[in-house]
């Protein structure tokens, strides 16, 4: 067993049991990849900017073996098995729905020069679906490392992240950046990963909240979060248009005080410019051990996402406002937005008070009851056995 924990191992055994039950044989191996929380650096990845994610101890796990045909089984709901003779391509794929994430990775590997053949998969995951915690990227990354192992490909993890992103962008049709896949593949336990999305250079920064008597709460608002919808694509298009008008490759290259005639584009651009600066400031504070001081940057990030980038929601705003009102040092939405999750940095002694305030605020507003849990920085994708 390599680089895993007891929780990932337990999930893997469930996947193995599902594989045996569905296909009547033993899998050749078990592979796990985590969901993620982005500490700060939202919507900066597809602008060639900076991000700071860490992996969560929630995993997508696949049991897999070579076979005569492509078969994808999932434990979601009542369990479903999808078989395909042909994976198709981005304009004519024969696999859609949840199985498209698995098929898309196989297609992307073949397209990227890493040939793989028919394989049986059984998928089991406890990464919250629709919570903005990268459940889809976790699936993609687990499948990718499984196929790489099964077919003898030694793929650099940064390149693997690009291949998984290709699957999501071109096969599934979600115009995401590379943050989610990079976090799932590259994060290390006990660390937050500072990454430059231009060249995927990265630095693992120690993230020991307990030593500073701090806790990070993740607040899943239970409001569905969908990356493939038109609003996400519209934000990306705005950024590309702003960069085009400025004559720069990406908004990461925009001058600090750049201004355009279009006020909407100015707001989008302002968020990207200031968010990149907040990531750099957060990294510097963490390296100096001044963890509590990042709270203000988290809150400023949410304000920017709420008003300049316009990707928050009533559920996210309720969670952030309630957390701050109850004494959180900082809070922000995390992920693509339009629902999903928020995070709150709190003093350990006040964690229960903040959680109660968030749940009560949702009830008062007639919103879904949030699921709140304490986050720890977990290991990235790995083979379980």
FENCOR-V586095 format. One line per field, one symbol per residue. ss: DSSP state (A for helix, B for strand, O for the rest). phi: phi as a letter, one per 30 degrees, with the letter a starting at -180 (. if undefined). A space follows every 10 residues. Layout:
BEGIN
ss: ???
phi: ???
END
This chain:
BEGIN
ss: OOOOOAAAAA AAAAAAAAAA AAAOOOOOBB BBBBBBBBBB OOOOAAAOOB BBBBBBBBBB BBBBBBOOOB BBBBOOOOOB BBBBOOOOOO OOOOOOOOAA AAAAAAAAAA AOOOOOOOBB BBBBBOOOOO OOOOAAAAAA AAAAAAAAAA OOOOOOAAAA AAAAAAAAAA AAOOOOOOAA AAAAAAOOOO BBBBBBOOOO BBBBBBOOOA AAOBBBBBBB BBBOOOOOOA AAAAAAAAAA AAAAAAOOOO AAAOOOOOOO OOAAAAAAAA AAAAAAAAAA AAAAAAAOOO AAAAAAAAAA AAAAAAAOOO OOOAAAAAAA AAAAAOOOOB BBBBOOOOOB BBBBBBBAAA AAAAAAAAAA AAAAOOOOOO BBBBOOOBOO OBBOO
phi: .bhbbddddd dddddddddd ddcibdddab bbbcdbccea jcidddcicc bbcbdcdbbc bbcbadadbd bbcbdeidib cccbdbdibd cadcbbiddd ddddddeddd dcibdbcebc bbcbbcdedi ciciddddde dddddddddd ciccceddde dddddedddc cdjcdddced dddddcdbei bccdbcddci dbbdcebcdd dchbbccccd dicecbdddd dddddddedd ddddddibdb decdeecdbc dcdddddddd dddddedddd ddedddddic ddddeddddd ddedddcdch bdaddddddd dddddcjdda aadbjdjhjj bbbbcbdedc edddeddddd ddddcicedd ccbdcbdcdd eadda
END
